[in-house]
Amino acid sequence: MKEERTILDEQAVRRALTRISHEIIERNKGIESCVLVGIKTRGIHIAKRLAEHIERIEGSSIPVGEVDITLYRDDLSVKTSDEQPELKGTTIPLDVTNQTVILVDDVLYTGRTVRAAMDAVIDEGRPSQIQLAVLIDRGHRELPIRPDFIGKNVPTSKSEIVVCNVEEEDKKDGVVITSK
């Protein structure tokens, strides 16, 4: 039987997102010229929640977009013409040129997902800067990518799996570690 250890419960997730929201506002001296872009699937839900927190704090809204990295993955290989990748769409509500794009994801691991997301964003325009917000940073980077905003650093072994649950997808909020 797999052992499961809770890293963040529902309240801890809420606190982490509140803190990240304040850090985003502080680092960018407000939210003017900022856009949150969630990486499908759970990153978009986290980005929307950050936007709600930021609006409560600042009294004005921050645009929220979503990015699908399917075609940008470096491990994508199509063996037959029948196996086409499923596209979920990239939607960013404004031109990202000269904007600060804050990519949002649930778990940062090797960095390959973030690299793919940066490529997808750059295909949409030339942001003045790209920042990264993650709920969990578990280490084991394969690329030189570092988050700007972190909910929680969780040292893990490669034999562990970090599972991030969000209410919108999983009917509950929380982060757990299990073994493979």
C-alpha positions in Angstrom: 0.0 0.0 0.0 1.3 3.5 -0.9 2.0 5.8 1.9 0.5 9.2 1.5 1.7 12.3 3.4 -0.2 15.6 3.4 2.0 18.6 2.6 -0.7 21.3 2.4 -4.3 21.0 3.5 -7.1 23.3 2.3 -6.2 26.1 4.7 -2.5 26.0 4.0 -3.3 26.2 0.2 -5.4 29.3 0.8 -2.7 30.9 3.0 0.0 30.2 0.4 -2.1 31.7 -2.4 -2.8 34.8 -0.3 0.9 35.2 0.4 1.9 34.7 -3.2 -0.7 37.4 -4.2 0.9 39.9 -1.8 4.4 39.0 -3.1 3.3 39.5 -6.7 1.8 43.0 -5.9 4.9 44.0 -3.9 7.5 42.8 -6.4 5.7 44.4 -9.4 4.8 47.6 -7.4 1.1 47.0 -8.2 -0.4 45.0 -11.0 -0.3 47.5 -13.9 1.1 45.9 -17.0 0.8 42.4 -15.4 -1.0 39.4 -16.6 -1.4 36.0 -15.0 -1.1 33.0 -17.3 -2.0 29.6 -15.9 -0.4 26.4 -17.3 -3.1 23.9 -18.1 -4.7 22.2 -16.2 -4.3 23.0 -12.5 -2.2 26.1 -13.1 -5.2 27.9 -14.6 -7.3 27.3 -11.5 -4.5 28.6 -9.3 -4.1 31.7 -11.5 -7.8 32.5 -11.3 -7.6 32.2 -7.5 -4.5 34.5 -7.4 -6.4 37.0 -9.5 -9.3 36.9 -7.0 -6.9 37.5 -4.1 -5.2 40.3 -6.0 -8.5 42.0 -6.8 -9.5 42.0 -3.2 -6.2 43.5 -2.1 -5.7 46.0 -4.9 -9.3 46.8 -5.7 -8.7 46.3 -9.5 -8.6 43.2 -11.6 -5.6 41.6 -13.2 -6.1 39.8 -16.6 -5.9 36.0 -16.6 -5.0 33.8 -19.5 -4.2 30.1 -20.0 -1.6 28.3 -22.0 -1.6 24.8 -23.5 2.0 23.5 -23.8 1.1 20.3 -25.7 2.8 21.3 -28.9 5.8 22.8 -27.1 6.8 19.7 -25.1 10.2 18.3 -25.8 9.0 14.8 -25.1 6.2 14.8 -27.6 6.5 12.1 -30.2 3.8 11.0 -32.5 4.3 7.4 -33.5 1.3 7.1 -35.9 -1.0 9.5 -37.6 -3.8 8.2 -35.4 -2.0 9.5 -32.2 -2.5 13.2 -32.4 -1.9 15.3 -29.2 -5.0 16.7 -27.6 -5.0 20.5 -27.7 -6.7 22.4 -25.0 -6.1 25.9 -26.3 -4.1 28.9 -25.4 -6.1 32.0 -24.5 -4.4 35.2 -23.3 -6.9 38.1 -23.1 -4.4 40.8 -24.3 -1.2 41.3 -26.3 1.6 40.2 -24.0 4.1 42.5 -25.7 5.7 44.8 -23.0 3.6 43.1 -20.3 4.9 41.3 -17.2 3.6 37.7 -17.7 3.4 35.7 -14.5 3.2 32.0 -15.4 1.4 30.0 -12.8 1.6 26.2 -12.2 0.9 23.8 -9.5 4.1 21.8 -9.1 7.6 22.7 -10.4 9.8 19.7 -11.0 12.2 19.4 -13.9 11.4 22.8 -15.4 10.5 21.3 -18.8 6.8 22.3 -18.5 7.7 25.9 -17.7 10.2 26.0 -20.6 7.4 24.9 -22.9 5.0 27.5 -21.4 7.6 30.2 -22.0 7.9 29.2 -25.6 4.1 29.3 -26.0 3.9 32.8 -24.4 6.7 34.2 -26.6 4.8 32.9 -29.6 2.0 35.3 -28.5 4.3 38.4 -28.2 7.4 39.8 -26.5 6.7 40.3 -22.8 8.9 42.7 -20.9 9.5 40.0 -18.4 8.3 36.5 -17.5 7.9 35.6 -13.8 7.0 32.2 -12.4 4.6 31.4 -9.5 4.2 27.8 -8.3 2.3 26.3 -5.4 5.0 23.6 -4.8 8.7 23.6 -5.7 9.9 20.0 -5.4 13.4 20.4 -6.8 15.2 18.1 -9.2 15.5 20.7 -12.0 16.9 19.6 -15.4 16.8 23.2 -16.8 18.0 26.5 -15.2 14.5 27.6 -14.2 13.8 29.2 -10.8 10.4 30.3 -9.5 9.9 33.9 -8.4 6.9 33.1 -6.1 6.7 29.8 -4.2 3.8 28.5 -2.0 6.1 25.8 -0.4 9.4 24.2 -1.0 9.1 20.5 -0.6 12.3 18.5 -0.9 11.5 15.1 -2.5 13.2 12.1 -3.8 12.7 11.1 -7.5 10.8 8.0 -6.3 8.1 10.2 -4.8 5.1 11.7 -6.6 3.6 15.1 -5.6 -0.1 15.3 -6.2 -1.7 18.7 -6.2 -5.5 18.7 -5.9 -7.7 21.7 -6.7 -11.4 22.0 -5.9 -12.2 22.8 -9.5 -10.7 19.5 -10.8 -10.5 17.2 -7.9 -13.4 18.3 -5.6 -10.8 19.2 -2.8 -7.8 21.3 -2.2 -4.5 20.0 -0.9 -1.1 18.6 -1.8 0.1 15.1 -0.9 3.3 13.1 -1.5 3.1 9.4 -2.3 5.7 6.9 -3.4 5.8 5.5 -6.9 
